[in-house]
Structures are given as structure tokens and as C-alpha cells.
Amino acid sequence: MRRLICQRICDCKCRDGVRYVDRSFDDDDSTDGRSSSAQATFKVPKVPKKPIYSTRDLEDNLNKIREILSDDKHDWDQRCNALKKIRSLLVAGATSYDCFYQHLRLLDGAFKLSAKDLRSQVVREACITVA
């Protein structure tokens, strides 16, 4: 079920420079046996561009993010903000630094933990970030 939710959240489309998600729901498991279909669209939230001043600055930010996301004892709001910060670093051009991909591999377990979280908002942010 969680994999299906993540897949539907990650099927994003761009319109007018803004990412939207179109989801069609076919409820084959309805209680009365009928199949219903509904359209839902939501806007993928934009994140502010966080400036990266140096490689060391990027490494510090990614280490703080990994520390927060790796521990499910942190407040869920802090974990959501950490996932948003990853997206803001990507918008700022973090992929142009060689160390980014090494730290991204270290975040693999943290992403898995976030996708399995019981708080739906954390799962939503994790799916959007991974997409």
C-alpha cells in the first residue's frame, strides 16, 4: 500500500513551471463491489533556494540533515523541514559538488526510514524529495 502511495505521489507533471501531481484513483476494493474513479490534483510545494557557500557548508548541511532523518525520535516537523532542506539544496545546485553524491548514498537509510514513518506528512515529504 505504501509503495502504491509513493508511486502515485511521485507521478508529477509540470504545468506553467509548477509541478502538479495528477492522481486517478480506481477503487477496486470498494465495499459495494462497484469501481469508482476520482481525480485529485495537488500542487507540489516550492522550497526556498538555500545558498551554498562552499563544499564544507554543503557537507555540514547534509550531515545535520542525516542526523535528523536517521533518528525517528526527532520531532516530525523537524524531519519534514530536513527533507525540504534537501530539496532546497538541490535547487541551489548541490549536484555540482562532488561530495553531494557521497552524502546522498549515506542518506539512503534515512530516506527508507522516512518512507516507512507512521506520520503521513513525513512520508509525503520523503516521496516528493526522492522524486
Buried (B, 14 or more C-beta within 10 A) or exposed (E): EEEEBBEBBEEEEEEEEEBEBEBEEEEEEEEEEEEEEEEEEEEBEEBEEBEBEEEEBBBEBBEEBBEBBBEBEEEBEEBBBBBBBBBBBBEBEBEEBEEBEEBBEEBEEBBEBBBEBEBEEBBBBBBBBBB
